[in-house]
Amino acid sequence: MAQQRRISLGLKQEDLAEMAGISAKTIYLLERGRGNAAFDTLEKIFNVLGLVILVQVKSVEG
């Protein structure tokens, strides 16, 4: 979803990385499903892309 949004906005990976204050390598890895980013990193990316992360907390019955 984030990659499609980036492309629709006409941004290169390098552009997104600079705007989010992270490395282009991080964007590259995440878009290929090989990255392991912290929540705050994802939040920076999604903020630039105009997207929101929603977290749902559920209890697990054991």
Biopython code that builds the backbone (N, CA, C, O; Angstrom):
import numpy as np
from Bio.PDB.StructureBuilder import StructureBuilder

atoms = [
    (1, "MET", "N", (0.817, -1.190, 0.000)),
    (1, "MET", "CA", (0.000, 0.000, 0.000)),
    (1, "MET", "C", (0.864, 1.259, 0.000)),
    (1, "MET", "O", (0.600, 2.195, -0.755)),
    (2, "ALA", "N", (1.895, 1.283, 0.844)),
    (2, "ALA", "CA", (2.739, 2.467, 0.935)),
    (2, "ALA", "C", (3.486, 2.711, -0.372)),
    (2, "ALA", "O", (3.631, 3.855, -0.801)),
    (3, "GLN", "N", (3.959, 1.644, -1.003)),
    (3, "GLN", "CA", (4.679, 1.793, -2.265)),
    (3, "GLN", "C", (3.757, 2.360, -3.347)),
    (3, "GLN", "O", (4.153, 3.252, -4.098)),
    (4, "GLN", "N", (2.545, 1.850, -3.424)),
    (4, "GLN", "CA", (1.584, 2.358, -4.413)),
    (4, "GLN", "C", (1.280, 3.830, -4.166)),
    (4, "GLN", "O", (1.174, 4.617, -5.107)),
    (5, "ARG", "N", (1.140, 4.193, -2.904)),
    (5, "ARG", "CA", (0.859, 5.590, -2.553)),
    (5, "ARG", "C", (2.044, 6.478, -2.934)),
    (5, "ARG", "O", (1.862, 7.565, -3.483)),
    (6, "ARG", "N", (3.260, 6.008, -2.637)),
    (6, "ARG", "CA", (4.468, 6.769, -2.979)),
    (6, "ARG", "C", (4.516, 7.030, -4.481)),
    (6, "ARG", "O", (4.768, 8.152, -4.922)),
    (7, "ILE", "N", (4.274, 5.986, -5.252)),
    (7, "ILE", "CA", (4.313, 6.108, -6.707)),
    (7, "ILE", "C", (3.218, 7.049, -7.206)),
    (7, "ILE", "O", (3.456, 7.861, -8.101)),
    (8, "SER", "N", (2.024, 6.943, -6.634)),
    (8, "SER", "CA", (0.918, 7.812, -7.064)),
    (8, "SER", "C", (1.197, 9.281, -6.763)),
    (8, "SER", "O", (0.672, 10.168, -7.436)),
    (9, "LEU", "N", (2.026, 9.535, -5.749)),
    (9, "LEU", "CA", (2.405, 10.907, -5.410)),
    (9, "LEU", "C", (3.596, 11.391, -6.234)),
    (9, "LEU", "O", (4.009, 12.545, -6.121)),
    (10, "GLY", "N", (4.148, 10.498, -7.068)),
    (10, "GLY", "CA", (5.278, 10.874, -7.912)),
    (10, "GLY", "C", (6.589, 10.972, -7.163)),
    (10, "GLY", "O", (7.500, 11.683, -7.587)),
    (11, "LEU", "N", (6.690, 10.259, -6.046)),
    (11, "LEU", "CA", (7.905, 10.300, -5.232)),
    (11, "LEU", "C", (8.807, 9.108, -5.522)),
    (11, "LEU", "O", (8.335, 7.982, -5.684)),
    (12, "LYS", "N", (10.106, 9.368, -5.586)),
    (12, "LYS", "CA", (11.093, 8.294, -5.646)),
    (12, "LYS", "C", (11.344, 7.823, -4.217)),
    (12, "LYS", "O", (11.005, 8.522, -3.262)),
    (13, "GLN", "N", (11.932, 6.652, -4.071)),
    (13, "GLN", "CA", (12.276, 6.156, -2.741)),
    (13, "GLN", "C", (13.167, 7.157, -2.017)),
    (13, "GLN", "O", (13.009, 7.384, -0.817)),
    (14, "GLU", "N", (14.095, 7.751, -2.744)),
    (14, "GLU", "CA", (15.013, 8.727, -2.151)),
    (14, "GLU", "C", (14.268, 9.964, -1.656)),
    (14, "GLU", "O", (14.602, 10.519, -0.609)),
    (15, "ASP", "N", (13.259, 10.393, -2.412)),
    (15, "ASP", "CA", (12.452, 11.553, -2.008)),
    (15, "ASP", "C", (11.722, 11.270, -0.698)),
    (15, "ASP", "O", (11.756, 12.070, 0.237)),
    (16, "LEU", "N", (11.063, 10.113, -0.653)),
    (16, "LEU", "CA", (10.317, 9.733, 0.545)),
    (16, "LEU", "C", (11.244, 9.624, 1.742)),
    (16, "LEU", "O", (10.922, 10.096, 2.832)),
    (17, "ALA", "N", (12.394, 9.001, 1.537)),
    (17, "ALA", "CA", (13.354, 8.833, 2.626)),
    (17, "ALA", "C", (13.793, 10.183, 3.180)),
    (17, "ALA", "O", (13.828, 10.379, 4.395)),
    (18, "GLU", "N", (14.126, 11.106, 2.295)),
    (18, "GLU", "CA", (14.563, 12.431, 2.734)),
    (18, "GLU", "C", (13.452, 13.158, 3.487)),
    (18, "GLU", "O", (13.696, 13.764, 4.530)),
    (19, "MET", "N", (12.243, 13.097, 2.960)),
    (19, "MET", "CA", (11.114, 13.779, 3.594)),
    (19, "MET", "C", (10.773, 13.175, 4.956)),
    (19, "MET", "O", (10.318, 13.882, 5.855)),
    (20, "ALA", "N", (10.993, 11.866, 5.108)),
    (20, "ALA", "CA", (10.685, 11.179, 6.368)),
    (20, "ALA", "C", (11.866, 11.186, 7.332)),
    (20, "ALA", "O", (11.715, 10.822, 8.498)),
    (21, "GLY", "N", (13.035, 11.594, 6.857)),
    (21, "GLY", "CA", (14.212, 11.634, 7.720)),
    (21, "GLY", "C", (14.797, 10.259, 8.006)),
    (21, "GLY", "O", (15.346, 10.022, 9.082)),
    (22, "ILE", "N", (14.679, 9.356, 7.042)),
    (22, "ILE", "CA", (15.238, 8.012, 7.193)),
    (22, "ILE", "C", (16.050, 7.678, 5.944)),
    (22, "ILE", "O", (16.085, 8.463, 4.996)),
    (23, "SER", "N", (16.701, 6.522, 5.942)),
    (23, "SER", "CA", (17.545, 6.160, 4.806)),
    (23, "SER", "C", (16.722, 5.579, 3.658)),
    (23, "SER", "O", (15.680, 4.959, 3.869)),
    (24, "ALA", "N", (17.215, 5.792, 2.442)),
    (24, "ALA", "CA", (16.566, 5.219, 1.263)),
    (24, "ALA", "C", (16.633, 3.698, 1.309)),
    (24, "ALA", "O", (15.741, 3.022, 0.795)),
    (25, "LYS", "N", (17.678, 3.158, 1.918)),
    (25, "LYS", "CA", (17.797, 1.702, 2.039)),
    (25, "LYS", "C", (16.652, 1.140, 2.880)),
    (25, "LYS", "O", (16.140, 0.060, 2.586)),
    (26, "THR", "N", (16.249, 1.863, 3.919)),
    (26, "THR", "CA", (15.123, 1.425, 4.751)),
    (26, "THR", "C", (13.853, 1.340, 3.917)),
    (26, "THR", "O", (13.107, 0.367, 4.022)),
    (27, "ILE", "N", (13.601, 2.349, 3.091)),
    (27, "ILE", "CA", (12.426, 2.336, 2.216)),
    (27, "ILE", "C", (12.509, 1.151, 1.263)),
    (27, "ILE", "O", (11.536, 0.417, 1.086)),
    (28, "TYR", "N", (13.667, 0.972, 0.656)),
    (28, "TYR", "CA", (13.880, -0.123, -0.296)),
    (28, "TYR", "C", (13.559, -1.468, 0.346)),
    (28, "TYR", "O", (12.828, -2.274, -0.230)),
    (29, "LEU", "N", (14.101, -1.711, 1.532)),
    (29, "LEU", "CA", (13.884, -2.995, 2.211)),
    (29, "LEU", "C", (12.425, -3.189, 2.613)),
    (29, "LEU", "O", (11.875, -4.276, 2.437)),
    (30, "LEU", "N", (11.804, -2.161, 3.143)),
    (30, "LEU", "CA", (10.407, -2.272, 3.558)),
    (30, "LEU", "C", (9.488, -2.558, 2.374)),
    (30, "LEU", "O", (8.563, -3.363, 2.478)),
    (31, "GLU", "N", (9.746, -1.903, 1.262)),
    (31, "GLU", "CA", (8.901, -2.120, 0.087)),
    (31, "GLU", "C", (9.047, -3.526, -0.486)),
    (31, "GLU", "O", (8.175, -3.998, -1.215)),
    (32, "ARG", "N", (10.129, -4.181, -0.161)),
    (32, "ARG", "CA", (10.341, -5.546, -0.628)),
    (32, "ARG", "C", (10.037, -6.592, 0.437)),
    (32, "ARG", "O", (10.288, -7.783, 0.251)),
    (33, "GLY", "N", (9.485, -6.117, 1.567)),
    (33, "GLY", "CA", (9.104, -7.039, 2.629)),
    (33, "GLY", "C", (10.274, -7.613, 3.392)),
    (33, "GLY", "O", (10.138, -8.637, 4.061)),
    (34, "ARG", "N", (11.424, -6.966, 3.301)),
    (34, "ARG", "CA", (12.618, -7.472, 3.971)),
    (34, "ARG", "C", (13.062, -6.586, 5.127)),
    (34, "ARG", "O", (14.031, -6.912, 5.812)),
    (35, "GLY", "N", (12.383, -5.491, 5.352)),
    (35, "GLY", "CA", (12.760, -4.579, 6.417)),
    (35, "GLY", "C", (12.098, -4.937, 7.732)),
    (35, "GLY", "O", (11.135, -5.703, 7.777)),
    (36, "ASN", "N", (12.622, -4.378, 8.780)),
    (36, "ASN", "CA", (12.082, -4.582, 10.121)),
    (36, "ASN", "C", (12.138, -3.235, 10.838)),
    (36, "ASN", "O", (13.038, -2.981, 11.638)),
    (37, "ALA", "N", (11.174, -2.387, 10.541)),
    (37, "ALA", "CA", (11.195, -1.018, 11.046)),
    (37, "ALA", "C", (10.449, -0.886, 12.362)),
    (37, "ALA", "O", (9.488, -1.609, 12.627)),
    (38, "ALA", "N", (10.903, 0.041, 13.171)),
    (38, "ALA", "CA", (10.218, 0.386, 14.413)),
    (38, "ALA", "C", (8.941, 1.159, 14.071)),
    (38, "ALA", "O", (8.822, 1.731, 12.987)),
    (39, "PHE", "N", (8.007, 1.167, 14.991)),
    (39, "PHE", "CA", (6.728, 1.845, 14.769)),
    (39, "PHE", "C", (6.935, 3.308, 14.413)),
    (39, "PHE", "O", (6.256, 3.823, 13.524)),
    (40, "ASP", "N", (7.858, 3.989, 15.087)),
    (40, "ASP", "CA", (8.056, 5.414, 14.814)),
    (40, "ASP", "C", (8.585, 5.650, 13.401)),
    (40, "ASP", "O", (8.285, 6.679, 12.796)),
    (41, "THR", "N", (9.357, 4.723, 12.875)),
    (41, "THR", "CA", (9.835, 4.836, 11.498)),
    (41, "THR", "C", (8.673, 4.696, 10.521)),
    (41, "THR", "O", (8.555, 5.468, 9.570)),
    (42, "LEU", "N", (7.821, 3.711, 10.761)),
    (42, "LEU", "CA", (6.640, 3.537, 9.910)),
    (42, "LEU", "C", (5.735, 4.761, 9.978)),
    (42, "LEU", "O", (5.171, 5.184, 8.970)),
    (43, "GLU", "N", (5.604, 5.320, 11.168)),
    (43, "GLU", "CA", (4.767, 6.510, 11.347)),
    (43, "GLU", "C", (5.306, 7.684, 10.524)),
    (43, "GLU", "O", (4.532, 8.421, 9.914)),
    (44, "LYS", "N", (6.626, 7.856, 10.506)),
    (44, "LYS", "CA", (7.233, 8.929, 9.708)),
    (44, "LYS", "C", (6.916, 8.751, 8.227)),
    (44, "LYS", "O", (6.546, 9.701, 7.537)),
    (45, "ILE", "N", (7.067, 7.517, 7.752)),
    (45, "ILE", "CA", (6.795, 7.218, 6.345)),
    (45, "ILE", "C", (5.331, 7.499, 6.016)),
    (45, "ILE", "O", (5.025, 8.184, 5.041)),
    (46, "PHE", "N", (4.436, 6.965, 6.837)),
    (46, "PHE", "CA", (3.008, 7.120, 6.577)),
    (46, "PHE", "C", (2.566, 8.571, 6.683)),
    (46, "PHE", "O", (1.679, 8.993, 5.940)),
    (47, "ASN", "N", (3.154, 9.340, 7.578)),
    (47, "ASN", "CA", (2.818, 10.763, 7.682)),
    (47, "ASN", "C", (3.141, 11.492, 6.387)),
    (47, "ASN", "O", (2.342, 12.295, 5.905)),
    (48, "VAL", "N", (4.316, 11.210, 5.822)),
    (48, "VAL", "CA", (4.700, 11.838, 4.558)),
    (48, "VAL", "C", (3.728, 11.450, 3.448)),
    (48, "VAL", "O", (3.393, 12.268, 2.591)),
    (49, "LEU", "N", (3.282, 10.205, 3.470)),
    (49, "LEU", "CA", (2.387, 9.701, 2.430)),
    (49, "LEU", "C", (0.927, 10.087, 2.659)),
    (49, "LEU", "O", (0.070, 9.811, 1.819)),
    (50, "GLY", "N", (0.644, 10.724, 3.795)),
    (50, "GLY", "CA", (-0.730, 11.112, 4.096)),
    (50, "GLY", "C", (-1.600, 9.935, 4.495)),
    (50, "GLY", "O", (-2.814, 9.952, 4.291)),
    (51, "LEU", "N", (-0.979, 8.919, 5.061)),
    (51, "LEU", "CA", (-1.688, 7.724, 5.514)),
    (51, "LEU", "C", (-1.652, 7.647, 7.034)),
    (51, "LEU", "O", (-0.799, 8.263, 7.673)),
    (52, "VAL", "N", (-2.575, 6.894, 7.604)),
    (52, "VAL", "CA", (-2.672, 6.744, 9.055)),
    (52, "VAL", "C", (-2.536, 5.272, 9.416)),
    (52, "VAL", "O", (-3.089, 4.404, 8.740)),
    (53, "ILE", "N", (-1.802, 4.998, 10.479)),
    (53, "ILE", "CA", (-1.687, 3.637, 10.999)),
    (53, "ILE", "C", (-2.718, 3.481, 12.106)),
    (53, "ILE", "O", (-2.748, 4.277, 13.045)),
    (54, "LEU", "N", (-3.553, 2.471, 12.003)),
    (54, "LEU", "CA", (-4.523, 2.167, 13.051)),
    (54, "LEU", "C", (-4.106, 0.867, 13.725)),
    (54, "LEU", "O", (-3.809, -0.125, 13.060)),
    (55, "VAL", "N", (-4.089, 0.887, 15.049)),
    (55, "VAL", "CA", (-3.715, -0.296, 15.818)),
    (55, "VAL", "C", (-4.929, -0.744, 16.611)),
    (55, "VAL", "O", (-5.572, 0.060, 17.286)),
    (56, "GLN", "N", (-5.234, -2.009, 16.527)),
    (56, "GLN", "CA", (-6.354, -2.566, 17.278)),
    (56, "GLN", "C", (-5.794, -3.548, 18.300)),
    (56, "GLN", "O", (-5.068, -4.477, 17.945)),
    (57, "VAL", "N", (-6.130, -3.341, 19.553)),
    (57, "VAL", "CA", (-5.666, -4.210, 20.627)),
    (57, "VAL", "C", (-6.787, -5.172, 20.998)),
    (57, "VAL", "O", (-7.915, -4.755, 21.264)),
    (58, "LYS", "N", (-6.469, -6.449, 21.012)),
    (58, "LYS", "CA", (-7.454, -7.478, 21.359)),
    (58, "LYS", "C", (-6.844, -8.371, 22.428)),
    (58, "LYS", "O", (-5.641, -8.631, 22.426)),
    (59, "SER", "N", (-7.680, -8.832, 23.330)),
    (59, "SER", "CA", (-7.177, -9.784, 24.310)),
    (59, "SER", "C", (-7.247, -11.173, 23.700)),
    (59, "SER", "O", (-8.157, -11.496, 22.937)),
    (60, "VAL", "N", (-6.271, -11.975, 24.052)),
    (60, "VAL", "CA", (-6.208, -13.338, 23.544)),
    (60, "VAL", "C", (-6.628, -14.272, 24.664)),
    (60, "VAL", "O", (-6.020, -14.296, 25.734)),
    (61, "GLU", "N", (-7.659, -15.027, 24.407)),
    (61, "GLU", "CA", (-8.134, -15.995, 25.400)),
    (61, "GLU", "C", (-7.277, -17.248, 25.290)),
    (61, "GLU", "O", (-7.116, -17.807, 24.205)),
    (62, "GLY", "N", (-6.732, -17.681, 26.412)),
    (62, "GLY", "CA", (-5.832, -18.831, 26.389)),
    (62, "GLY", "C", (-6.499, -20.023, 26.836)),
    (62, "GLY", "O", (-5.890, -21.092, 26.882)),
]
sb = StructureBuilder()
sb.init_structure("model")
sb.init_model(0)
sb.init_chain("A")
sb.init_seg("    ")
for serial, (resi, resn, name, xyz) in enumerate(atoms, 1):
    if name == "N":
        sb.init_residue(resn, " ", resi, " ")
    sb.init_atom(name, np.array(xyz, "f"), 0.0, 1.0, " ", f" {name:<3s}", serial, name[0])
structure = sb.get_structure()
